[in-house]
Amino acid sequence: MARPKKTSPDAIKRVFTTGDVAKMFGVTRITVNRWVDIGKIKGFNLPDSNDRRIPVESLFEFVEANRIPKALDASGEPLNN
């Protein structure tokens, strides 16, 4: 039997990869990288890497600023659309 999913503060996802964000919004990772480059969404590069991460707070701001239907629930988990 599968365990129920925890929703404790430790279980909340705080950052997402560009791939995660691309899936949520139905775009490519290149598009997400461009959004970060032009400041449309806040993100950061990992040290010594080209990989980027997008904080969950930045996703909420992006969704509100662009009037996008909610892609995340309050815990930062993707909604099943």
N, C-alpha and C positions, 0 to 999 in steps of 0.2 A: 504494500500500500504506500502511495506517495505521501510525503510529509506536506502539511500545509505550508504555504509560503509565509516567511516571517515579514513583519512590517515594522520591526524595531528600528530606531534611528541608525543602528549599525548596518541594517539591511538595505537602506535607501541608497540608490546609485547617485553619486555626486557628480561624476563626469562621464561623458560619452565620447566615443571615437567619432571621427568624421563618417565612418561607415554606418555607425548606429544612427547618426543624425540624418544621413542620406536616406536610409530605409524609412525612418519616421515620416519624412516629408516627400518621399517619392522622387528624389533627385539623385544625381551622382555625387560621389565623394569630391570630384573636381568642383562641382557647384558649391558644395559646403566650404571647401578651401577658398574659393573666390569670395564667398560671403564673409569669411574671417578676414581675408586680405583687404577688403574694402570697408571693414568695420560694421557690416550689417549684423553680424553676430560676434560675440566675444569668445575668443578661444586662446589657447596657448600651445606652444611647441614643447615637447618633452626634451629635457636636456640631452645633448649629444644624439639627437634623432630628428628626423623630419616628420615624425608622427605628431599629430595634434590631438588635443582634448578640448571638449566643449563643456563648461560647467552647467549643471542643471538650471541654475538661476538664470544663466544667459539664454537658455532655451525658452524659459517662461517669458523673459523680456522680449525675445524675438517673436514669439507667438502673439503676444499682446500688441506689440508695435506694428505688426503686419496683418493683424486681424485674421490669423490663421486658425481654423478650428483646432481645438485642443488635441495635441498628439500625445500628451503625457498626463498621467493622473497626478494627484497631489504628492505622491511619494517619489515621483520622477521615473516611474515605470511607463513604458509605451502602452498606449491603449490599443486594444484589438479592434481596428476599424473594419 
